[in-house]
Amino acid sequence: MEEPGPSKRKKSKKHNVWSAPQVDLLLEAWEDKISDLRGTRKNTHVYEEIRKIFTEHGYSVSGEDIKIRINNLTARYRKEKALVGPSGGSPSEWPLFDKINSILGSFRIHNAQSVMEDSIVEVVDCK
């Protein structure tokens, strides 16, 4: 069987592997900049500020790399939060869960139980 030509091959995505110190630096910067990231729709300037922090520490990453990593960590956090359940259930085994929970846990969007309870109260109040 013939190999597909260059135009038919899927482009493989480049996966950047981040070291533990890079992840720690990202979490620190993310926590410092969380209000800026939550405040506007266009956050390119915030990712650029975080990129500069990385450059100061000798790491070469792009603002896009930082955005993708934050989005991936947020998605993983949501998945872990769902596994833990609204009552706290069994603790997450993901080592970054507690740190990311301290960054994102207070926001309503990441607390489905609170949003559901508020919705129920609103429905009851309307009757």
C-alpha positions as semicolon CSV with decimal commas, in nm:
position;residue;x (nm);y (nm);z (nm)
1;M;0,000;0,000;0,000
2;E;0,127;0,343;-0,092
3;E;0,212;0,604;0,175
4;P;-0,005;0,916;0,161
5;G;0,164;1,215;0,002
6;P;0,263;1,525;0,199
7;S;-0,069;1,695;0,126
8;K;-0,267;1,399;0,261
9;R;-0,068;1,345;0,581
10;K;-0,210;1,492;0,896
11;K;0,010;1,753;1,052
12;S;0,122;1,639;1,390
13;K;0,079;1,887;1,668
14;K;0,391;1,992;1,850
15;H;0,361;1,916;2,218
16;N;0,579;2,120;2,445
17;V;0,681;1,937;2,758
18;W;0,702;2,174;3,050
19;S;0,939;2,113;3,338
20;A;0,816;2,123;3,697
21;P;0,985;2,464;3,757
22;Q;0,813;2,603;3,446
23;V;0,473;2,477;3,563
24;D;0,537;2,626;3,910
25;L;0,631;2,960;3,753
26;L;0,320;2,948;3,534
27;L;0,094;2,877;3,833
28;E;0,253;3,165;4,025
29;A;0,212;3,407;3,733
30;W;-0,140;3,280;3,661
31;E;-0,242;3,341;4,020
32;D;-0,096;3,694;4,008
33;K;-0,270;3,775;3,678
34;I;-0,600;3,592;3,733
35;S;-0,805;3,909;3,774
36;D;-0,660;4,046;3,447
37;L;-0,737;3,721;3,267
38;R;-1,093;3,718;3,399
39;G;-1,159;4,084;3,322
40;T;-1,139;4,106;2,944
41;R;-1,200;3,894;2,640
42;K;-0,873;3,985;2,470
43;N;-0,596;3,861;2,694
44;T;-0,304;3,866;2,454
45;H;-0,136;4,141;2,655
46;V;-0,165;3,936;2,976
47;Y;-0,010;3,629;2,814
48;E;0,268;3,857;2,686
49;E;0,330;3,983;3,042
50;I;0,354;3,623;3,163
51;R;0,587;3,542;2,873
52;K;0,818;3,823;2,988
53;I;0,829;3,668;3,335
54;F;0,935;3,340;3,175
55;T;1,204;3,520;2,972
56;E;1,338;3,681;3,292
57;H;1,374;3,330;3,436
58;G;1,556;3,204;3,126
59;Y;1,269;3,015;2,962
60;S;1,168;3,057;2,601
61;V;0,793;3,019;2,554
62;S;0,542;3,214;2,349
63;G;0,230;3,384;2,471
64;E;0,036;3,125;2,271
65;D;0,219;2,843;2,455
66;I;0,114;3,000;2,785
67;K;-0,246;3,043;2,673
68;I;-0,265;2,680;2,559
69;R;-0,108;2,552;2,882
70;I;-0,352;2,755;3,096
71;N;-0,646;2,631;2,887
72;N;-0,524;2,270;2,920
73;L;-0,476;2,303;3,296
74;T;-0,821;2,462;3,329
75;A;-0,980;2,177;3,131
76;R;-0,799;1,917;3,344
77;Y;-0,907;2,100;3,659
78;R;-1,272;2,091;3,550
79;K;-1,244;1,720;3,477
80;E;-1,086;1,652;3,817
81;K;-1,341;1,875;3,991
82;A;-1,621;1,670;3,834
83;L;-1,458;1,346;3,952
84;V;-1,422;1,480;4,305
85;G;-1,788;1,576;4,300
86;P;-1,977;1,861;4,463
87;S;-1,942;1,728;4,815
88;G;-1,566;1,695;4,792
89;G;-1,587;1,316;4,756
90;S;-1,254;1,145;4,730
91;P;-0,962;1,385;4,693
92;S;-0,805;1,427;4,353
93;E;-0,482;1,241;4,293
94;W;-0,368;1,504;4,042
95;P;-0,074;1,683;4,208
96;L;-0,174;2,025;4,067
97;F;-0,538;2,007;4,174
98;D;-0,507;2,191;4,507
99;K;-0,295;2,472;4,362
100;I;-0,524;2,524;4,064
101;N;-0,827;2,497;4,291
102;S;-0,681;2,783;4,496
103;I;-0,657;2,986;4,173
104;L;-0,990;2,895;4,010
105;G;-1,205;2,745;4,285
106;S;-1,358;3,071;4,401
107;F;-1,503;3,154;4,059
108;R;-1,868;3,052;4,017
109;I;-1,810;2,905;3,673
110;H;-1,587;2,640;3,832
111;N;-1,829;2,567;4,113
112;A;-2,125;2,389;3,950
113;Q;-2,287;2,302;4,285
114;S;-2,309;2,670;4,381
115;V;-2,457;2,762;4,044
116;M;-2,716;2,481;4,070
117;E;-2,812;2,582;4,424
118;D;-2,854;2,945;4,315
119;S;-3,074;2,831;4,025
120;I;-3,292;2,624;4,255
121;V;-3,332;2,915;4,496
122;E;-3,431;3,141;4,205
123;V;-3,695;2,893;4,087
124;V;-3,835;2,853;4,439
125;D;-3,842;3,232;4,490
126;C;-4,036;3,277;4,166
127;K;-4,325;3,055;4,284
